[in-house]
């Protein structure tokens, strides 16, 4: 009875409407959080390939379309559609909260079933689609029904449809913007995937609960009753017939497809302008959705008399604004450089940089997306005007629009960019916008206005097209792919920028599903260097990067006991694969890359990759690395991972604990895992996080430095001991000799000289800094993005470098190698030339090689010149020093201290793992100075003497001197530049003299007090990894 009293045909909108708008705002935020995180979860085993991403998107958008269609009809039959909305939100939110549990079982089933199908097969694609359908289709259907349900309750009269849909579209899209930004910048970095999805689920559940509570107090609506066809529910007006309405649904679908043409093309273009970090992608997506939201906002203030005119003007406006802006896109990299180069590149301005990226994205996308955002409410109003079946009408238009979005995304990714190119994809979108505008004018204009409106529309299109053809010029692919976002300095002028970009001829270019791939030539003729450029960044080359690319394959092949089966993750130029194939023991190589275009581009590097695609031992697989590793069962003797920089979106996935564990599970018991880690555009925290993550799975590892800015980590589960005889035998084959020639090495000696640290004989037990990157908690994403922005280079690798230490302190393989084979003059000459060409993270390596070369061949003028250039000394000058006069005057004392400083610095330069200079005279002079009772310099005198004693194995006396120095430094209270070295040397001496507790307590106290920064934490790890703990 009470319900009947509340039942009304056209009840007055209650004043609580703002509550439901707020619920819809939270609904939009939660929905975007769901979408982002579901895609992340599924990518962990379905992969990050373009096909896998399309499958996830197809399932999500298909579910949204189906849900809007089904629940739109259900909403029309409800007396309280808000309860339906509340139910949908509650169900979707609860599903999201439980998703981390469900996905574990889905992954298990997928991996079990995937073993029966070959990669890149139709069956594997079908299995991925089935997995997506089974995991996210249901919640997607539920989410698709929320807009029709809420619209059904808010629309009170026919003229309100466009107004209310515009408001809801604005509110929901604004929530989606918030959800997108929160996910990227707050939730995932600080909470991880599981907790972030729980927060999103709670937001959805909260919106559903609030709506459910307030729905109990709402007046009921009169059910609209079933309609055999929504096309038959409109009164007879212009453009209201079934044919016109079918055309309108087609327009909604095509309009959605065109919007995705633009989004896909814009994102690909902006990646070339601002970089491809996950934050950049989030800002691009947020900007696109913001424009759609503002389009709804623009129509939410008033009832428009002619929504057909609104639709036509917006479609025409989208096309014209995009067409007018295409000619300026080529200048975007230059403009971005002009702005970004003004920032001080430190962590304090990282947020400001993101604002700059957002403003650039807004400048490209905002105006056309605002116009695009207004088309959906206008189309809904035209379709639903005069109809009591509001939910059905809204759901039907939304379903067709969503299907169009899905189709447009697939077409733009698989056909538009790869076949037509970025520019042509945008141009097709413009043409379709013009056709849609003409079609709307033709159908929904009165006979008297139709001719004039068509003429005006055609005239505008002709003028815009003529201006475009006259002003555009050529679409400069070289400029767009120049990678200006990595340039820290300000480019002088646009003309200079164009000249620089065009100085390298383009040999190959393709905008593929996984990125823009290009091969460029630096120089002309047979000796010209070829560069592999991916999304504007050089990832491989035929000359400069050869030492790293070749060492990636050479080092594990030399160390492995029996390297029959090898997996290479990341084809790049193919140089690493070529080196692996040069080993006669290798029987099969699986070459894995996510991008088919990179595989194609590698054919331009045949002279350095041995044309690997022709070798019957090679199998090329275009699949995501994680999917391949988890599905396959064949064990490998060597796995080589050579990804790009971790600041690029998706790349952190191959630096995670789960990835390394998948590699470990596919390795033979004594297999080797090789990881390339760049040290440029990365800070110390990022590097040690990667090292901790890697060593947590492979506790026995060595670190190598083939190039100054590159490090290679080679790990194993079991301890690794070098077999130099086996290494030399493998290097002696003709193919290996040829590979070494390309690297610039002639023997094993210069190769071993690139080893930085050896932790392969005793498993690591304590992490360096205690941070590990995982799929569930991807902390590396923000670290890497900030490191890329600041442009810093890792200097923490030097803290681990054992080459500058004496042979007593270091454990490098080369110290064992020279015991059995003394390096020849030719080997030192080769080592010097290699280091000069490729540099090293240890600056003193060049001087060491030059000094030893000259010592063995003093009559060689080239050796003499190298000695002079690297040491700054004349080899013929007298090396004698004046004796100390006693007693010392204050001035004489200062002179003596300064002379000792220079001699100690020279001693450190000459000391290395292969040689310990004579320090007897310097030690004697230091003792004389200490006995002089001059206290103002005693701290560093004790430090110098302690270092000399430690190098000669006198650890007890060294500990006494170093402890005295530390006490003096502590009393003064002023920082000294050698403080971290002092603490590390003292702790090492205490360990060697049986006082590990004192060593641990010393460094732990330094860490507690914040002295020494990250370096102190690294020293503490060294102490703990030696197996000692505090008392």
SULQUI-V494717 format. One record per residue. N is the residue number from 1. RES is the residue in one small letter. PSI is psi in degrees with one decimal (* if undefined). Layout:
[[N & RES & PSI] [N & RES & PSI]]
//
This chain:
[[1 & x & -45.3] [2 & x & -37.0] [3 & x & -38.2] [4 & x & -34.6] [5 & x & -31.3] [6 & x & -13.5] [7 & x & 125.0] [8 & x & 151.0] [9 & x & -44.5] [10 & x & 71.4] [11 & x & 157.0] [12 & x & 138.7] [13 & x & 121.8] [14 & x & 161.9] [15 & x & -4.9] [16 & x & 11.6] [17 & x & -33.8] [18 & x & -28.4] [19 & x & -40.5] [20 & x & -30.5] [21 & x & -39.9] [22 & x & -41.8] [23 & x & -41.0] [24 & x & -30.0] [25 & x & -47.7] [26 & x & -34.3] [27 & x & -43.1] [28 & x & -41.6] [29 & x & -47.2] [30 & x & -40.9] [31 & x & -41.8] [32 & x & -37.0] [33 & x & -44.7] [34 & x & -52.1] [35 & x & -46.3] [36 & x & -45.2] [37 & x & -36.2] [38 & x & -42.5] [39 & x & -37.9] [40 & x & -45.7] [41 & x & -47.9] [42 & x & -31.6] [43 & x & -18.9] [44 & x & -23.9] [45 & x & -20.4] [46 & x & -24.1] [47 & x & 167.7] [48 & x & 15.1] [49 & x & 160.8] [50 & x & -38.6] [51 & x & -43.3] [52 & x & -40.9] [53 & x & -38.1] [54 & x & -36.5] [55 & x & -43.7] [56 & x & -45.3] [57 & x & -41.5] [58 & x & -42.1] [59 & x & -45.1] [60 & x & -50.1] [61 & x & -36.8] [62 & x & -40.7] [63 & x & -40.8] [64 & x & -44.3] [65 & x & -44.4] [66 & x & -40.4] [67 & x & -41.4] [68 & x & -37.4] [69 & x & -46.1] [70 & x & -50.5] [71 & x & -16.5] [72 & x & -42.6] [73 & x & -38.2] [74 & x & -40.2] [75 & x & -35.8] [76 & x & -22.5] [77 & x & 2.7] [78 & x & 139.8] [79 & x & -21.5] [80 & x & 79.4] [81 & x & -18.1] [82 & x & -35.0] [83 & x & -36.7] [84 & x & -45.3] [85 & x & -45.7] [86 & x & -42.1] [87 & x & -44.4] [88 & x & -41.9] [89 & x & -42.8] [90 & x & -45.9] [91 & x & -44.8] [92 & x & -40.3] [93 & x & -43.2] [94 & x & -40.4] [95 & x & -42.0] [96 & x & -40.9] [97 & x & -32.4] [98 & x & -5.7] [99 & x & -42.3] [100 & x & -29.8] [101 & x & -43.3] [102 & x & -36.0] [103 & x & -27.0] [104 & x & -45.3] [105 & x & -37.9] [106 & x & -40.5] [107 & x & -42.9] [108 & x & -45.7] [109 & x & -42.7] [110 & x & -47.9] [111 & x & -33.8] [112 & x & -43.6] [113 & x & -31.5] [114 & x & -22.0] [115 & x & -16.7] [116 & x & -8.4] [117 & x & 144.3] [118 & x & 153.6] [119 & x & 153.3] [120 & x & 19.5] [121 & x & 162.3] [122 & x & -37.3] [123 & x & -41.0] [124 & x & -41.0] [125 & x & -42.6] [126 & x & -36.8] [127 & x & -40.0] [128 & x & -42.5] [129 & x & -42.6] [130 & x & -40.1] [131 & x & -42.8] [132 & x & -44.0] [133 & x & -41.5] [134 & x & -19.9] [135 & x & -38.8] [136 & x & -2.1] [137 & x & -46.0] [138 & x & -53.6] [139 & x & -30.1] [140 & x & -40.5] [141 & x & -43.0] [142 & x & -43.8] [143 & x & -32.9] [144 & x & -22.0] [145 & x & -3.7] [146 & x & -41.2] [147 & x & -47.7] [148 & x & -39.2] [149 & x & -46.8] [150 & x & -37.6] [151 & x & -41.3] [152 & x & -38.4] [153 & x & -36.0] [154 & x & -30.8] [155 & x & 120.5] [156 & x & -24.5] [157 & x & 161.2] [158 & x & -38.6] [159 & x & -10.0] [160 & x & -9.5] [161 & x & -54.3] [162 & x & -40.2] [163 & x & -49.9] [164 & x & -40.7] [165 & x & -39.1] [166 & x & -42.3] [167 & x & -47.2] [168 & x & -40.4] [169 & x & -42.0] [170 & x & -49.1] [171 & x & -46.4] [172 & x & -41.8] [173 & x & -37.1] [174 & x & -40.1] [175 & x & -38.1] [176 & x & -37.6] [177 & x & -45.6] [178 & x & -45.0] [179 & x & -38.4] [180 & x & -48.1] [181 & x & -40.1] [182 & x & -42.0] [183 & x & -46.9] [184 & x & -41.0] [185 & x & -17.0] [186 & x & -61.0] [187 & x & -58.3] [188 & x & -45.4] [189 & x & -35.5] [190 & x & -26.2] [191 & x & -19.6] [192 & x & 177.7] [193 & x & -48.9] [194 & x & -51.2] [195 & x & -34.1] [196 & x & -43.0] [197 & x & -34.6] [198 & x & -41.5] [199 & x & -44.9] [200 & x & -42.7] [201 & x & -40.3] [202 & x & -36.7] [203 & x & -43.4] [204 & x & -43.1] [205 & x & -40.0] [206 & x & -43.5] [207 & x & -40.8] [208 & x & -41.2] [209 & x & -44.3] [210 & x & -44.7] [211 & x & -40.0] [212 & x & -42.7] [213 & x & -46.6] [214 & x & -21.7] [215 & x & -24.0] [216 & x & -16.9] [217 & x & 13.2] [218 & x & 149.4] [219 & x & 146.0] [220 & x & 152.0] [221 & x & 154.0] [222 & x & 122.6] [223 & x & 138.9] [224 & x & -19.4] [225 & x & 159.1] [226 & x & 147.5] [227 & x & 128.3] [228 & x & -30.6] [229 & x & 130.4] [230 & x & -17.9] [231 & x & -10.8] [232 & x & 10.3] [233 & x & -3.2] [234 & x & 149.6] [235 & x & 161.2] [236 & x & 107.5] [237 & x & 174.7] [238 & x & 130.1] [239 & x & 22.4] [240 & x & -0.7] [241 & x & 164.3] [242 & x & -39.4] [243 & x & -43.0] [244 & x & -39.3] [245 & x & -36.1] [246 & x & -39.9] [247 & x & -37.4] [248 & x & -39.9] [249 & x & -38.5] [250 & x & -39.4] [251 & x & -42.5] [252 & x & -40.9] [253 & x & -47.1] [254 & x & -38.5] [255 & x & -42.4] [256 & x & -40.9] [257 & x & -43.4] [258 & x & -39.1] [259 & x & -35.8] [260 & x & -30.5] [261 & x & -48.7] [262 & x & -45.7] [263 & x & -47.6] [264 & x & -44.5] [265 & x & -42.7] [266 & x & -45.2] [267 & x & -43.2] [268 & x & -41.1] [269 & x & -43.9] [270 & x & -27.4] [271 & x & -38.2] [272 & x & -17.9] [273 & x & -45.3] [274 & x & -5.3] [275 & x & 170.5] [276 & x & 36.2] [277 & x & 160.9] [278 & x & -31.2] [279 & x & -39.6] [280 & x & -42.5] [281 & x & -41.4] [282 & x & -41.0] [283 & x & -37.0] [284 & x & -46.7] [285 & x & -42.8] [286 & x & -38.9] [287 & x & -43.1] [288 & x & -47.2] [289 & x & -34.8] [290 & x & -42.2] [291 & x & -43.6] [292 & x & -40.5] [293 & x & -44.4] [294 & x & -29.4] [295 & x & -43.0] [296 & x & -38.3] [297 & x & -37.9] [298 & x & -27.4] [299 & x & 4.3] [300 & x & 3.8] [301 & x & -26.3] [302 & x & 160.9] [303 & x & 122.5] [304 & x & 140.1] [305 & x & -34.6] [306 & x & 89.9] [307 & x & -22.4] [308 & x & -41.1] [309 & x & -39.1] [310 & x & -45.9] [311 & x & -44.4] [312 & x & -44.7] [313 & x & -41.5] [314 & x & -43.3] [315 & x & -44.1] [316 & x & -41.9] [317 & x & -39.1] [318 & x & -49.0] [319 & x & -45.2] [320 & x & -42.4] [321 & x & -37.9] [322 & x & -43.8] [323 & x & -40.1] [324 & x & -25.1] [325 & x & -18.3] [326 & x & -40.6] [327 & x & -20.0] [328 & x & -10.1] [329 & x & -33.9] [330 & x & -19.9] [331 & x & -8.1] [332 & x & -44.2] [333 & x & -39.2] [334 & x & -46.1] [335 & x & -40.7] [336 & x & -40.4] [337 & x & -40.8] [338 & x & -34.4] [339 & x & -50.8] [340 & x & -30.8] [341 & x & -13.8] [342 & x & -13.3] [343 & x & 144.7] [344 & x & 115.8] [345 & x & 83.2] [346 & x & 175.1] [347 & x & -23.5] [348 & x & -27.6] [349 & x & 10.1] [350 & x & -41.1] [351 & x & -39.0] [352 & x & -39.4] [353 & x & -40.4] [354 & x & -34.4] [355 & x & -40.2] [356 & x & -43.4] [357 & x & -44.1] [358 & x & -42.9] [359 & x & -37.3] [360 & x & -43.7] [361 & x & -40.6] [362 & x & -39.4] [363 & x & -30.5] [364 & x & -44.6] [365 & x & -23.4] [366 & x & -49.5] [367 & x & -52.6] [368 & x & -33.4] [369 & x & -29.1] [370 & x & -46.4] [371 & x & -39.3] [372 & x & -38.3] [373 & x & -24.9] [374 & x & -15.0] [375 & x & -35.8] [376 & x & -50.8] [377 & x & -38.0] [378 & x & -43.0] [379 & x & -39.3] [380 & x & -42.8] [381 & x & -44.7] [382 & x & -36.1] [383 & x & -33.6] [384 & x & -1.4] [385 & x & 132.1] [386 & x & 2.5] [387 & x & 142.7] [388 & x & -9.1] [389 & x & 64.4] [390 & x & -46.0] [391 & x & -43.2] [392 & x & -43.0] [393 & x & -48.7] [394 & x & -44.8] [395 & x & -38.3] [396 & x & -47.2] [397 & x & -42.4] [398 & x & -39.1] [399 & x & -46.4] [400 & x & -40.0] [401 & x & -40.7] [402 & x & -40.4] [403 & x & -38.8] [404 & x & -40.5] [405 & x & -44.5] [406 & x & -49.1] [407 & x & -41.2] [408 & x & -39.9] [409 & x & -44.2] [410 & x & -45.2] [411 & x & -42.1] [412 & x & -36.5] [413 & x & -38.9] [414 & x & -25.3] [415 & x & -50.3] [416 & x & -62.3] [417 & x & -50.4] [418 & x & -37.5] [419 & x & -47.9] [420 & x & -29.5] [421 & x & 165.8] [422 & x & -47.4] [423 & x & -44.4] [424 & x & -31.8] [425 & x & -43.1] [426 & x & -41.9] [427 & x & -38.6] [428 & x & -40.3] [429 & x & -41.4] [430 & x & -45.1] [431 & x & -43.7] [432 & x & -38.5] [433 & x & -43.3] [434 & x & -40.7] [435 & x & -39.7] [436 & x & -41.4] [437 & x & -44.2] [438 & x & -41.3] [439 & x & -41.4] [440 & x & -44.8] [441 & x & -40.4] [442 & x & -42.7] [443 & x & -41.8] [444 & x & 15.4] [445 & x & 145.9] [446 & x & 155.7] [447 & x & -34.7] [448 & x & -30.2] [449 & x & -18.2] [450 & x & -47.4] [451 & x & -45.3] [452 & x & -41.0] [453 & x & -38.6] [454 & x & -41.3] [455 & x & -41.8] [456 & x & -42.0] [457 & x & -47.0] [458 & x & -39.5] [459 & x & -44.1] [460 & x & -40.7] [461 & x & -39.7] [462 & x & -42.2] [463 & x & -46.3] [464 & x & -41.6] [465 & x & -41.8] [466 & x & -43.1] [467 & x & -39.7] [468 & x & -46.5] [469 & x & -32.1] [470 & x & -32.6] [471 & x & -15.0] [472 & x & -49.1] [473 & x & -165.8] [474 & x & 144.3] [475 & x & 107.3] [476 & x & 96.7] [477 & x & -35.4] [478 & x & -41.9] [479 & x & -44.0] [480 & x & -31.9] [481 & x & 18.5] [482 & x & -14.6] [483 & x & 37.6] [484 & x & -19.2] [485 & x & -14.2] [486 & x & -5.3] [487 & x & 121.4] [488 & x & -29.3] [489 & x & 160.5] [490 & x & 128.7] [491 & x & 133.2] [492 & x & -46.1] [493 & x & 163.5] [494 & x & -38.2] [495 & x & -39.8] [496 & x & -39.4] [497 & x & -44.6] [498 & x & -42.5] [499 & x & -42.7] [500 & x & -43.6] [501 & x & -37.1] [502 & x & -2.3] [503 & x & -16.7] [504 & x & 108.5] [505 & x & 146.4] [506 & x & 124.0] [507 & x & -26.8] [508 & x & 141.5] [509 & x & 135.9] [510 & x & 132.7] [511 & x & 89.8] [512 & x & -176.7] [513 & x & -26.9] [514 & x & -7.4] [515 & x & 175.0] [516 & x & 119.3] [517 & x & 134.6] [518 & x & 146.1] [519 & x & 124.3] [520 & x & 159.1] [521 & x & 125.8] [522 & x & 99.5] [523 & x & -173.7] [524 & x & 155.6] [525 & x & -178.5] [526 & x & -28.1] [527 & x & 1.8] [528 & x & 141.2] [529 & x & 134.9] [530 & x & 140.5] [531 & x & 132.8] [532 & x & 116.2] [533 & x & 123.6] [534 & x & 118.8] [535 & x & 40.6] [536 & x & -5.4] [537 & x & 132.6] [538 & x & 120.2] [539 & x & -12.0] [540 & x & 160.4] [541 & x & 168.1] [542 & x & -1.6] [543 & x & -65.2] [544 & x & -40.3] [545 & x & 3.5] [546 & x & -44.5] [547 & x & -43.3] [548 & x & -46.8] [549 & x & -37.3] [550 & x & -40.6] [551 & x & -31.9] [552 & x & -37.5] [553 & x & -35.0] [554 & x & -47.9] [555 & x & -50.5] [556 & x & -32.2] [557 & x & -37.7] [558 & x & -35.3] [559 & x & -33.0] [560 & x & 143.8] [561 & x & -46.6] [562 & x & 81.7] [563 & x & 75.3] [564 & x & -44.1] [565 & x & 125.5] [566 & x & 138.6] [567 & x & 127.6] [568 & x & 116.6] [569 & x & 107.7] [570 & x & 106.4] [571 & x & -46.4] [572 & x & -130.8] [573 & x & -11.0] [574 & x & 1.2] [575 & x & -39.0] [576 & x & -42.2] [577 & x & -40.9] [578 & x & -40.5] [579 & x & -41.5] [580 & x & -41.8] [581 & x & -17.8] [582 & x & -14.7] [583 & x & 121.8] [584 & x & -24.2] [585 & x & -17.9] [586 & x & 126.1] [587 & x & -29.2] [588 & x & 144.5] [589 & x & 123.2] [590 & x & 116.5] [591 & x & 118.0] [592 & x & 129.1] [593 & x & 144.0] [594 & x & -18.8] [595 & x & 115.9] [596 & x & -27.2] [597 & x & -34.0] [598 & x & -40.2] [599 & x & -43.0] [600 & x & -43.2] [601 & x & -29.7] [602 & x & -16.9] [603 & x & -14.0] [604 & x & 0.6] [605 & x & 32.6] [606 & x & -28.6] [607 & x & -16.9] [608 & x & -8.9] [609 & x & 11.0] [610 & x & 24.6] [611 & x & 57.3] [612 & x & -29.6] [613 & x & -15.6] [614 & x & -11.5] [615 & x & 125.1] [616 & x & -14.3] [617 & x & -10.9] [618 & x & 134.1] [619 & x & 120.9] [620 & x & 126.4] [621 & x & 123.2] [622 & x & 90.8] [623 & x & 157.6] [624 & x & 140.2] [625 & x & -42.5] [626 & x & -43.5] [627 & x & -45.6] [628 & x & -45.5] [629 & x & -38.6] [630 & x & -31.1] [631 & x & -39.4] [632 & x & 165.9] [633 & x & -11.3] [634 & x & 127.7] [635 & x & 148.0] [636 & x & 149.4] [637 & x & -28.8] [638 & x & 133.8] [639 & x & 126.0] [640 & x & 121.2] [641 & x & 116.9] [642 & x & 69.2] [643 & x & 173.1] [644 & x & -167.5] [645 & x & 144.0] [646 & x & -7.0] [647 & x & -11.2] [648 & x & 139.3] [649 & x & 132.4] [650 & x & -26.8] [651 & x & -36.8] [652 & x & -20.8] [653 & x & -26.9] [654 & x & 18.9] [655 & x & 12.9] [656 & x & 162.5] [657 & x & -41.5] [658 & x & -37.6] [659 & x & -46.5] [660 & x & -35.0] [661 & x & -39.6] [662 & x & -38.9] [663 & x & -42.6] [664 & x & -39.3] [665 & x & -22.3] [666 & x & -1.1] [667 & x & 148.0] [668 & x & 160.7] [669 & x & -37.9] [670 & x & 23.5] [671 & x & 164.2] [672 & x & 139.5] [673 & x & 127.7] [674 & x & 127.8] [675 & x & 124.8] [676 & x & 127.6] [677 & x & 115.2] [678 & x & 145.5] [679 & x & 3.1] [680 & x & 153.8] [681 & x & 43.3] [682 & x & 141.4] [683 & x & 175.0] [684 & x & -39.9] [685 & x & -41.3] [686 & x & -44.2] [687 & x & -46.7] [688 & x & -24.6] [689 & x & -44.1] [690 & x & -43.0] [691 & x & -41.6] [692 & x & -40.9] [693 & x & -44.0] [694 & x & -49.4] [695 & x & -19.2] [696 & x & -24.3] [697 & x & -36.6] [698 & x & 86.9] [699 & x & -18.0] [700 & x & 114.2] [701 & x & 157.9] [702 & x & 156.3] [703 & x & 135.5] [704 & x & 155.7] [705 & x & 79.3] [706 & x & -29.4] [707 & x & 158.7] [708 & x & -37.8] [709 & x & 13.6] [710 & x & 140.7] [711 & x & 147.1] [712 & x & 130.2] [713 & x & 123.5] [714 & x & 115.9] [715 & x & 162.4] [716 & x & 159.6] [717 & x & -35.6] [718 & x & 154.9] [719 & x & 146.3] [720 & x & 129.0] [721 & x & 135.2] [722 & x & 142.2] [723 & x & 93.7] [724 & x & -31.4] [725 & x & -44.0] [726 & x & -39.6] [727 & x & -45.5] [728 & x & -35.1] [729 & x & -42.6] [730 & x & -31.5] [731 & x & -16.9] [732 & x & -12.0] [733 & x & 148.5] [734 & x & -39.8] [735 & x & -39.5] [736 & x & -37.4] [737 & x & -39.8] [738 & x & -39.7] [739 & x & -42.7] [740 & x & -36.4] [741 & x & -41.0] [742 & x & -31.1] [743 & x & -20.9] [744 & x & 23.5] [745 & x & 150.7] [746 & x & -7.2] [747 & x & -179.1] [748 & x & -28.0] [749 & x & -55.1] [750 & x & -26.2] [751 & x & -46.8] [752 & x & -25.6] [753 & x & -13.8] [754 & x & -4.1] [755 & x & 130.3] [756 & x & -46.4] [757 & x & 149.7] [758 & x & 107.6] [759 & x & 29.7] [760 & x & -16.6] [761 & x & -26.2] [762 & x & 120.2] [763 & x & 138.8] [764 & x & 134.6] [765 & x & -21.9] [766 & x & 130.2] [767 & x & 157.2] [768 & x & -50.9] [769 & x & -3.3] [770 & x & 15.7] [771 & x & 133.2] [772 & x & 136.0] [773 & x & 130.4] [774 & x & 165.3] [775 & x & -39.4] [776 & x & -24.8] [777 & x & 80.3] [778 & x & 71.9] [779 & x & -19.0] [780 & x & -23.7] [781 & x & -48.3] [782 & x & -42.1] [783 & x & -49.5] [784 & x & -40.3] [785 & x & -40.0] [786 & x & -38.0] [787 & x & -39.2] [788 & x & -42.8] [789 & x & -46.7] [790 & x & -23.8] [791 & x & 20.4] [792 & x & 164.6] [793 & x & 139.2] [794 & x & 122.9] [795 & x & -3.7] [796 & x & -19.3] [797 & x & -30.1] [798 & x & -28.8] [799 & x & -24.8] [800 & x & -11.8] [801 & x & 118.9] [802 & x & -3.0] [803 & x & -38.0] [804 & x & -10.3] [805 & x & 164.3] [806 & x & 162.8] [807 & x & -20.8] [808 & x & -34.6] [809 & x & -31.3] [810 & x & 159.8] [811 & x & 32.2] [812 & x & 152.1] [813 & x & -29.2] [814 & x & -27.8] [815 & x & -34.1] [816 & x & -35.0] [817 & x & -43.8] [818 & x & -12.8] [819 & x & -30.2] [820 & x & -17.1] [821 & x & 109.9] [822 & x & 128.2] [823 & x & 137.9] [824 & x & 171.9] [825 & x & -44.3] [826 & x & -35.8] [827 & x & -40.9] [828 & x & -36.7] [829 & x & -45.1] [830 & x & -40.0] [831 & x & -41.9] [832 & x & -46.6] [833 & x & -37.6] [834 & x & -44.6] [835 & x & -38.8] [836 & x & -39.6] [837 & x & -37.0] [838 & x & -11.8] [839 & x & 179.2] [840 & x & 156.3] [841 & x & -19.0] [842 & x & 106.8] [843 & x & -26.5] [844 & x & -4.1] [845 & x & -36.2] [846 & x & -43.4] [847 & x & -38.5] [848 & x & -48.9] [849 & x & -41.3] [850 & x & -41.9] [851 & x & -43.9] [852 & x & -36.6] [853 & x & -45.4] [854 & x & -37.2] [855 & x & -36.8] [856 & x & -19.9] [857 & x & 66.1] [858 & x & -21.3] [859 & x & -6.1] [860 & x & 119.0] [861 & x & -34.0] [862 & x & -38.8] [863 & x & -40.6] [864 & x & -43.5] [865 & x & -41.6] [866 & x & -40.7] [867 & x & -46.9] [868 & x & -44.2] [869 & x & -39.6] [870 & x & -29.4] [871 & x & -21.4] [872 & x & 16.7] [873 & x & 153.0] [874 & x & 119.2] [875 & x & -16.7] [876 & x & -6.7] [877 & x & 153.2] [878 & x & 138.2] [879 & x & 6.0] [880 & x & 151.5] [881 & x & 150.3] [882 & x & 145.0] [883 & x & 152.2] [884 & x & 137.7] [885 & x & 140.8] [886 & x & 133.5] [887 & x & 156.2] [888 & x & 134.4] [889 & x & 162.6] [890 & x & -41.3] [891 & x & -40.3] [892 & x & -34.3] [893 & x & -43.6] [894 & x & -38.0] [895 & x & -42.7] [896 & x & -40.0] [897 & x & -42.7] [898 & x & -37.4] [899 & x & -37.6] [900 & x & -35.6] [901 & x & -44.2] [902 & x & -40.1] [903 & x & -36.5] [904 & x & -39.4] [905 & x & -40.5] [906 & x & -39.7] [907 & x & -43.5] [908 & x & -38.1] [909 & x & -36.2] [910 & x & -19.5] [911 & x & 135.8] [912 & x & -178.9] [913 & x & -13.5] [914 & x & -11.0] [915 & x & 142.3] [916 & x & 109.6] [917 & x & 156.8] [918 & x & 125.3] [919 & x & 14.9] [920 & x & -47.3] [921 & x & -41.8] [922 & x & -41.6] [923 & x & -41.4] [924 & x & -42.0] [925 & x & -38.0] [926 & x & -38.5] [927 & x & -37.5] [928 & x & -43.3] [929 & x & -39.0] [930 & x & -34.1] [931 & x & -15.0] [932 & x & -6.3] [933 & x & 30.2] [934 & x & 109.0] [935 & x & -16.6] [936 & x & -18.3] [937 & x & 6.2] [938 & x & -31.3] [939 & x & -49.4] [940 & x & -25.1] [941 & x & -43.8] [942 & x & -38.0] [943 & x & -46.1] [944 & x & -45.8] [945 & x & -39.0] [946 & x & -39.6] [947 & x & -41.8] [948 & x & -43.0] [949 & x & -38.5] [950 & x & -38.2] [951 & x & -27.5] [952 & x & 8.5] [953 & x & 7.5] [954 & x & 70.6] [955 & x & -35.4] [956 & x & -48.4] [957 & x & -38.4] [958 & x & -44.1] [959 & x & -38.2] [960 & x & -45.3] [961 & x & -43.7] [962 & x & -38.2] [963 & x & -39.4] [964 & x & -43.2] [965 & x & -42.5] [966 & x & -40.2] [967 & x & -42.9] [968 & x & -41.7] [969 & x & -41.2] [970 & x & -38.8] [971 & x & -42.2] [972 & x & -40.0] [973 & x & 0.7] [974 & x & 140.4] [975 & x & 143.7] [976 & x & 147.7] [977 & x & -21.8] [978 & x & 17.5] [979 & x & -47.1] [980 & x & -39.1] [981 & x & -38.7] [982 & x & -47.9] [983 & x & -40.6] [984 & x & -42.3] [985 & x & -43.1] [986 & x & -44.0] [987 & x & -36.8] [988 & x & -41.4] [989 & x & -40.9] [990 & x & -39.1] [991 & x & -44.3] [992 & x & -18.7] [993 & x & 14.8] [994 & x & 24.8] [995 & x & 57.4] [996 & x & -33.0] [997 & x & -42.0] [998 & x & -40.1] [999 & x & -46.0] [1000 & x & -44.9] [1001 & x & -37.7] [1002 & x & -53.6] [1003 & x & -36.4] [1004 & x & -36.8] [1005 & x & -37.8] [1006 & x & -41.7] [1007 & x & -42.0] [1008 & x & -38.2] [1009 & x & -5.7] [1010 & x & 18.1] [1011 & x & 137.5] [1012 & x & -8.1] [1013 & x & -144.3] [1014 & x & -29.0] [1015 & x & -40.6] [1016 & x & -38.0] [1017 & x & -37.0] [1018 & x & -40.9] [1019 & x & -42.7] [1020 & x & -39.6] [1021 & x & -40.1] [1022 & x & -42.0] [1023 & x & -46.9] [1024 & x & -35.5] [1025 & x & -18.3] [1026 & x & -5.5] [1027 & x & 15.8] [1028 & x & 149.6] [1029 & x & 164.3] [1030 & x & 163.7] [1031 & x & *]]
//
